Amino acid sequence: HCEGCHGETGEGGLVKVENKRIKVPSLKADHAIKHTDEQITKMITNGEEEMPAFKDKMSSQEISDMVKYVRKHFQGK
């Protein structure tokens, strides 16, 4: 779900979504690293700004696993 916008390396950048160009933030940037697990979970669950909500596409366990994946693979935590 994340790779389509954030990219294979989590760098984000300018992407086209539903015929709209948006700037997607990097999962490796300081602002992303400073978010708590709870904040990231809330963003994935409910969406934020141009990011869509995934509460109807992913289970709470899948969202929790995604937070752990982002922390480990993109943020080195």
C-alpha positions in Angstrom: 0.0 0.0 0.0 2.8 2.4 0.8 5.2 1.8 -2.0 2.9 3.3 -4.7 3.4 6.8 -3.2 6.4 6.6 -0.8 8.4 4.6 -3.3 10.4 1.4 -2.9 13.1 3.2 -0.8 10.6 5.2 1.3 12.0 8.5 -0.1 8.6 9.8 -1.3 8.7 12.7 -3.8 6.4 14.0 -6.5 3.9 11.4 -7.5 0.7 11.2 -9.5 -2.4 9.9 -7.7 -5.8 9.8 -9.2 -4.7 12.3 -11.9 -3.4 14.7 -9.2 0.3 15.4 -8.6 1.2 15.4 -4.9 4.4 15.8 -2.9 4.8 12.7 -0.7 7.0 13.0 2.3 10.0 10.7 2.9 9.6 8.1 5.5 13.3 8.6 6.3 13.1 12.4 7.0 13.5 13.8 10.5 9.9 14.7 10.8 8.8 11.1 10.1 11.4 9.7 12.6 10.2 12.0 15.3 6.6 10.8 15.1 5.6 8.3 17.7 4.3 4.9 16.8 0.9 6.0 17.8 1.0 9.1 15.5 2.1 6.9 12.6 -0.6 4.4 13.3 -3.2 7.2 13.4 -1.9 8.6 10.1 -2.1 5.2 8.4 -5.5 4.4 9.9 -7.3 7.7 9.3 -5.2 9.4 6.6 -3.8 12.9 6.8 -4.0 15.7 4.3 -3.6 14.0 1.0 -2.7 10.6 2.4 -5.8 8.3 2.2 -7.1 6.3 5.2 -6.3 2.6 5.3 -8.7 1.6 8.1 -10.9 -0.1 5.5 -8.0 -1.7 3.6 -5.8 -3.0 6.4 -6.5 -4.7 9.7 -5.2 -3.1 12.9 -2.6 -5.9 13.0 -1.4 -5.1 9.5 -1.2 -1.4 10.3 0.8 -2.2 13.5 3.1 -4.5 11.4 3.5 -1.7 8.8 4.6 0.8 11.6 7.3 -1.8 12.7 8.4 -2.3 9.1 8.8 1.5 8.5 10.7 1.9 11.7 13.1 -1.0 11.0 13.6 -0.7 7.2 13.4 3.0 6.6 14.4 4.5 9.9 16.8 2.0 11.4 14.9 1.7 14.7 
